[in-house]
Amino acid sequence: MTEHADPEPDNRPSGQGVTRRGLILGGAAALGVAASARGAAGGVPEAPGPKPVMPTAILGRTGMRVSRLAQGGSWHVDPEVLAVGAELGINYIDTAEGYVDGNSERAVGEYLKDIGATGHSAERQKIWLVSKTFDHAGMEKHLAGTLGRLNQDYIDCYYMHMFQNPDALSRPETRAMAERLKKSGKIRFFGFSTHSATPECLTAAAQCGYVDVIMFRYDHHIFPQAKLDAAIDVCHKAGIGLVAMKVQLGGMTLPDRYNVFKQRGLNQYQAAIKAVAEDERVHSICSEMVNTDQLQLNAVAISSKLSTAERDALHEHGRLISHLWCRGCEHICREASGAGAQIAVFDTLRFLMYHDHYGKREQARKLFADLPAEQRDLRILDTADWRNAETACPFHVPLQRLMARARERLG
């Protein structure tokens, strides 16, 4: 995820001669390139060509035909980008009340008002609009603010944001709340987004019967996992709409001498989208696209097939960086380190990724500062046994170095 030194060799492709130390220390500058300059699609825009045909899919039992590329709104939303996206065939817009202190919803709302996509107009019915809240128990009281900022009478789907407790889906009060919200007419469907405990959350959703749509972390580094694959299959068979996010793994790149995409003359970001789009169980891919170049590149990618060269490069790239990012199983490392249940390892390292790889330093520091004090108290680094935590980590993440860097960059 970021610069570190580790004396142990990585499990590497034969003949590469790459160690973790050589890989990271040899290319710290390359790893720190801002994703905002390249964005989710990355690279330099290709020469103009025929307008790509945006593929669509029926979003599970919702019955809505959505574009397989969705416009994410987690940072500053540009109405021009939304308009160009619509011209390219994107009819899926994702936002949340917590994005940019509500300004993402406001910008989306102004755009929708300008194009007449309010009320139950014909323009509004063409769009699939999603928002979210962190307050899972208080969704009903937060919805009014979301609708006001979006200039809407209803939204198509409302998510429990960053959901990670599958047991909550079996609680009668959660089902009752979802049913009240849908019956009110202020939302059409109910769902959640999940960054961690993903297979467990997906499986529980398929069993509970009232979750309509799920947005989940899914990329070319994570999708071969058998447990996740089985959970996706169960949800697909249950008719749940499935939306992939984080398909670019934070735009993480490698130094030129290790960059398997540059060696092959390929675009890493387009290949990543194509790889996820190959899974037809996934109805749409949500990507934050902050300029029209990124839109064009991603639109080309979603409408193209993955080549053999791209597939090989993705698998090799995955092996090279597998140890550099946190998957969210933080209960394992917390227990092994003695750090206790409070420290937010996953969120801390996620915000560090925003800082180092998205190029969103101010926002990353703010998100970290907004964590409860006990969750961001990195003085625990001085007493916890992070080396023991690294040994326990199933993915061999260099936790001591990463957490120390987080304290330096975010604290």
C-alpha positions in Angstrom: 0.0 0.0 0.0 2.9 2.3 0.7 6.6 2.6 1.1 8.2 0.2 3.5 11.2 -2.1 3.9 10.8 -5.8 4.6 13.9 -8.1 4.6 11.9 -11.2 3.6 11.5 -12.0 -0.1 8.1 -11.9 -1.7 6.4 -14.9 -3.3 7.3 -13.7 -6.8 7.0 -14.9 -10.4 10.0 -17.0 -11.3 12.8 -15.1 -13.0 11.7 -11.6 -11.7 14.2 -11.4 -8.9 11.9 -9.1 -6.9 12.0 -8.8 -3.2 9.6 -6.7 -1.1 12.5 -4.4 -0.2 13.6 -3.9 -3.8 10.1 -3.5 -5.1 9.1 -0.8 -2.7 12.2 1.1 -1.9 13.2 1.0 -5.6 10.0 2.7 -6.6 8.5 4.9 -3.9 8.0 7.8 -6.3 6.1 5.6 -8.7 3.8 4.3 -6.0 3.0 7.8 -4.9 1.6 9.1 -8.2 -1.7 10.8 -7.5 -4.7 8.9 -8.7 -6.5 12.3 -9.2 -4.1 13.0 -12.0 -4.8 9.6 -13.7 -8.0 8.7 -12.0 -9.7 5.4 -11.9 -9.1 4.8 -15.6 -5.5 6.1 -15.6 -3.0 6.8 -18.3 -3.2 9.3 -21.2 -6.4 9.4 -23.2 -6.4 7.3 -26.3 -6.9 8.8 -29.7 -10.5 9.6 -30.5 -12.4 6.7 -32.1 -15.9 5.5 -32.5 -18.2 6.2 -29.5 -18.2 3.0 -27.4 -21.5 1.3 -26.9 -22.4 1.2 -23.2 -23.4 -2.3 -22.2 -26.3 -2.6 -19.8 -27.7 -5.3 -17.5 -30.9 -5.9 -15.5 -30.0 -5.1 -11.8 -31.3 -8.3 -10.3 -34.9 -8.4 -9.0 -35.2 -4.6 -9.2 -35.9 -5.0 -12.9 -34.1 -1.8 -13.7 -31.8 -1.8 -16.7 -28.6 0.0 -15.6 -25.4 0.8 -17.4 -22.6 -1.6 -16.5 -20.4 1.5 -15.7 -21.7 3.6 -12.8 -20.7 7.1 -11.9 -19.3 7.2 -8.4 -19.5 10.5 -6.4 -17.3 10.0 -3.4 -15.4 13.2 -3.9 -16.1 16.5 -5.8 -18.8 15.9 -8.4 -18.5 17.9 -11.7 -21.9 18.4 -13.4 -20.1 18.4 -16.8 -18.7 14.9 -16.1 -22.2 13.7 -15.2 -23.5 15.2 -18.4 -20.8 13.5 -20.6 -21.4 10.3 -18.7 -25.1 10.4 -19.7 -24.1 11.0 -23.3 -22.0 7.9 -23.1 -24.9 5.9 -21.8 -24.3 6.0 -18.0 -27.6 6.1 -16.1 -26.4 5.0 -12.7 -25.3 7.6 -10.2 -23.9 6.7 -6.8 -23.5 9.2 -3.9 -23.8 9.4 -0.1 -24.6 11.9 2.6 -21.0 11.6 4.0 -19.3 12.3 0.7 -17.6 15.7 0.9 -19.8 16.7 3.8 -23.0 16.4 1.8 -21.7 18.4 -1.2 -21.6 15.3 -3.4 -25.4 14.9 -3.0 -25.9 18.6 -3.5 -23.9 18.6 -6.8 -25.8 15.6 -8.1 -29.1 17.2 -7.0 -28.3 20.4 -8.9 -27.4 18.4 -12.0 -30.6 16.4 -11.8 -32.7 19.5 -11.3 -31.0 21.2 -14.3 -31.9 18.3 -16.6 -35.5 18.0 -15.3 -34.8 14.6 -13.6 -37.0 15.3 -10.5 -40.3 14.1 -9.2 -41.5 11.2 -11.3 -40.6 12.8 -14.6 -39.6 10.7 -17.6 -36.0 12.0 -17.3 -35.9 10.9 -13.6 -37.2 7.4 -14.4 -34.3 6.8 -16.8 -31.8 7.2 -13.9 -30.8 4.8 -11.2 -29.9 6.9 -8.2 -28.3 5.6 -5.0 -27.3 7.1 -1.7 -26.1 5.9 1.6 -25.7 6.6 5.3 -23.3 5.4 8.0 -26.1 5.5 10.6 -27.6 2.1 9.9 -30.1 2.2 12.8 -31.1 5.8 12.0 -31.6 5.6 8.2 -35.2 6.9 8.4 -34.1 10.2 10.0 -31.2 10.7 7.6 -33.2 10.1 4.5 -35.0 13.5 4.6 -31.7 15.3 4.4 -30.5 13.2 1.5 -33.7 13.7 -0.5 -33.5 17.5 0.1 -29.9 17.7 -1.1 -30.7 15.6 -4.1 -33.8 17.6 -5.0 -35.7 14.3 -5.1 -39.0 12.9 -3.9 -37.4 9.4 -3.8 -34.2 7.5 -4.5 -34.0 4.2 -6.2 -31.9 2.5 -3.6 -30.7 3.4 -0.1 -27.7 1.7 1.4 -26.4 1.0 4.9 -22.9 2.4 4.2 -19.8 0.3 5.0 -21.9 -2.5 6.4 -19.8 -5.3 8.1 -22.1 -7.1 10.5 -23.9 -9.9 8.8 -25.8 -10.8 12.0 -27.6 -7.5 11.8 -29.5 -8.7 8.7 -31.3 -11.4 10.7 -32.6 -8.8 13.3 -36.3 -8.1 13.0 -35.8 -4.4 13.5 -33.5 -4.2 10.4 -36.0 -6.0 8.2 -38.9 -3.8 9.6 -36.9 -0.6 8.9 -36.2 -1.7 5.3 -39.8 -2.5 4.8 -41.0 0.8 6.2 -38.6 2.7 4.0 -39.8 1.0 0.9 -43.5 1.3 1.9 -43.0 5.0 2.4 -42.3 5.5 -1.3 -39.2 7.5 -0.5 -37.0 4.6 -1.6 -37.7 1.9 -4.1 -35.2 -0.7 -2.9 -32.9 -1.4 0.0 -29.3 -2.5 0.2 -25.8 -2.0 1.6 -22.2 -1.3 0.6 -19.5 -3.5 2.2 -15.7 -3.2 2.3 -14.9 -6.0 4.7 -16.4 -9.3 5.9 -17.7 -9.3 2.3 -18.4 -13.1 1.8 -20.3 -13.3 5.1 -22.4 -10.2 4.4 -23.3 -11.4 0.9 -24.3 -14.8 2.2 -26.4 -13.3 4.9 -28.1 -11.0 2.4 -29.1 -13.9 0.2 -30.6 -15.7 3.2 -32.5 -12.7 4.7 -34.7 -12.1 1.6 -35.2 -8.3 1.8 -31.8 -6.9 0.6 -32.2 -5.9 -3.1 -28.8 -4.5 -4.1 -25.3 -4.9 -2.7 -22.2 -2.8 -3.6 -19.0 -4.6 -2.7 -15.3 -4.5 -3.0 -14.2 -6.7 -6.0 -11.1 -6.5 -8.1 -8.7 -8.6 -10.0 -6.7 -9.3 -6.8 -9.6 -10.5 -4.8 -12.1 -12.2 -7.1 -10.3 -15.7 -7.4 -11.1 -16.4 -3.7 -13.4 -19.4 -3.5 -15.3 -18.1 -0.5 -16.2 -14.8 -2.1 -17.0 -16.5 -5.4 -19.5 -18.8 -3.7 -21.1 -15.9 -1.9 -21.5 -13.9 -5.2 -23.1 -17.0 -6.8 -25.6 -17.4 -3.9 -26.6 -13.7 -4.2 -26.9 -13.9 -8.0 -29.2 -16.9 -7.7 -31.3 -15.0 -5.1 -31.8 -12.2 -7.6 -29.8 -9.6 -5.7 -28.4 -6.7 -7.8 -24.6 -6.8 -7.5 -22.4 -3.8 -8.0 -18.6 -3.9 -7.9 -16.5 -1.1 -6.4 -12.8 -0.5 -5.7 -12.0 -2.4 -8.9 -8.8 -0.4 -9.3 -7.3 -1.1 -5.9 -6.6 2.5 -5.3 -4.7 3.0 -8.5 -1.7 1.2 -7.1 1.2 1.1 -9.6 4.7 -0.4 -9.6 8.1 1.2 -10.5 8.7 1.1 -14.2 11.2 -1.8 -14.0 8.6 -4.0 -12.4 5.5 -2.6 -14.2 4.2 -5.5 -16.1 1.6 -3.3 -17.9 4.2 -0.8 -19.3 6.4 -3.7 -20.3 3.5 -5.0 -22.5 2.3 -1.6 -23.6 -1.0 -2.0 -21.8 -3.3 0.2 -19.7 -3.5 -1.1 -16.1 -6.7 0.6 -15.3 -8.7 -0.4 -18.3 -7.5 -4.0 -17.9 -8.8 -4.0 -14.3 -12.3 -2.9 -15.3 -12.4 -5.5 -18.2 -11.5 -8.2 -15.7 -14.3 -7.5 -13.4 -16.7 -6.9 -16.2 -16.1 -10.4 -17.4 -18.1 -11.7 -14.4 -21.6 -11.4 -15.8 -23.0 -11.9 -12.2 -21.8 -8.4 -11.6 -24.4 -6.0 -13.0 -22.5 -2.7 -12.8 -19.1 -1.4 -11.8 -19.0 1.8 -9.8 -16.0 4.0 -10.5 -15.1 7.5 -9.4 -14.5 9.4 -12.6 -13.6 13.0 -12.0 -12.9 14.2 -15.6 -14.1 13.4 -19.1 -10.8 11.6 -20.0 -11.4 9.0 -17.3 -15.0 8.6 -18.5 -13.9 8.0 -22.0 -11.3 5.5 -21.0 -13.6 3.6 -18.7 -16.4 3.5 -21.3 -14.0 2.0 -23.8 -12.9 -0.6 -21.2 -16.3 -1.6 -20.1 -17.3 -2.2 -23.7 -14.2 -4.2 -24.6 -13.0 -7.8 -24.0 -10.0 -8.7 -21.8 -7.0 -9.8 -23.9 -4.7 -12.7 -23.0 -1.9 -10.2 -22.5 -4.0 -8.1 -20.1 -5.1 -11.2 -18.2 -1.5 -12.4 -17.7 -0.4 -8.9 -16.6 -3.2 -8.6 -14.1 -2.3 -11.9 -12.4 1.4 -11.0 -12.4 0.7 -7.5 -11.0 -1.5 -9.1 -8.3 1.2 -11.4 -7.2 3.7 -8.5 -7.0 1.5 -6.3 -4.8 -0.6 -8.8 -2.9 1.2 -8.0 0.4 0.8 -4.3 0.1 -2.9 -3.8 1.1 -5.2 -4.6 3.9 -8.2 -6.8 3.2 -10.2 -5.9 6.3 -9.7 -9.0 8.5 -8.4 -6.7 11.3 -9.7 -8.8 14.2 -6.8 -11.2 13.4 -4.0 -8.6 13.6 -5.5 -6.7 16.5 -5.6 -9.9 18.6 -2.1 -10.9 17.6 -0.7 -7.5 18.3 -2.4 -6.9 21.6 -3.7 -3.6 20.3 -7.2 -4.3 21.6 -10.5 -4.1 19.8 -10.7 -0.4 19.3 -7.9 0.6 16.9 -9.2 0.9 13.4 -6.5 -0.9 11.4 -8.6 -1.3 8.2 -9.9 2.2 8.1 -6.5 3.6 9.0 -4.8 1.8 6.1 -7.7 2.6 3.8 -7.2 6.3 4.5 -3.5 5.9 4.0 -4.2 4.5 0.5 -6.4 7.6 -0.2 -3.4 9.7 0.9 -0.7 7.9 -0.9 -2.4 6.6 -4.0 -5.5 8.6 -4.6 -3.6 11.8 -4.1 -6.3 13.0 -1.7 -4.2 14.0 1.2 -6.4 16.6 2.9 -9.5 14.4 2.6 -7.6 11.4 4.0 -6.4 13.3 7.0 -9.9 14.6 7.6 -11.4 11.1 7.4 -8.8 9.8 9.8 -9.5 12.7 12.2 -13.2 12.0 12.1 -12.7 8.5 13.6 -13.5 8.2 17.3 -10.5 9.0 19.4 -9.9 5.5 20.6 -9.9 4.1 17.0 -7.2 6.5 15.8 -4.9 6.4 18.8 -1.8 5.3 17.1 0.3 5.5 20.3 -0.6 1.9 20.4 2.3 1.4 18.0 4.7 1.9 20.9 3.3 -0.9 22.9 1.6 -3.4 20.6 3.5 -6.3 19.0 3.0 -5.5 15.3 5.6 -8.0 14.2 3.5 -10.7 15.7 0.5 -9.2 13.9 2.4 -9.5 10.6 3.1 -13.2 11.3 -0.6 -13.7 11.9 -1.8 -11.8 8.9 -3.0 -14.2 6.2 -1.7 -11.8 3.5 1.7 -10.9 5.1 0.9 -7.2 5.1 3.8 -5.2 6.6 1.6 -3.7 9.3 4.3 -2.2 11.5 5.7 -0.1 8.6 2.3 0.9 7.3 0.8 1.9 10.6 3.9 3.9 11.4 3.5 5.6 8.1 -0.1 6.3 8.8 0.9 7.9 12.1 3.3 10.1 10.2 1.0 11.0 7.3 -2.4 11.1 8.9 -2.0 11.7 12.6 
